[in-house]
Amino acid sequence: MPLLNTRKGERKVKVTFANGLLFVESDGGKPQAFPLEWFPKLLNATDEEREDWSQTDKGIRFNKLDTDVML
């Protein structure tokens, strides 16, 4: 499962997909679930497109899909 450290090393995020949901879990935090129906590009994306993401100050950016999930 992908993990990302920001340059400052302050936050870590785990992003997973299961049962039509996007799960985002911060280091030591509880997971948040989002229905993929809210993000049609993610719903129809390939695994490769979903795995190409980066953490931003406000959430997750799916680079190949040009889609942001604000947290």
Secondary structure as UniProt FT lines:
FT   STRAND          3..5
FT   TURN            7..8
FT   STRAND          12..18
FT   TURN            19..20
FT   STRAND          21..26
FT   TURN            27..28
FT   STRAND          32..35
FT   HELIX           36..38
FT   HELIX           40..43
FT   HELIX           47..51
FT   STRAND          53..55
FT   STRAND          59..62
FT   TURN            63..66
FT   STRAND          67..70
//
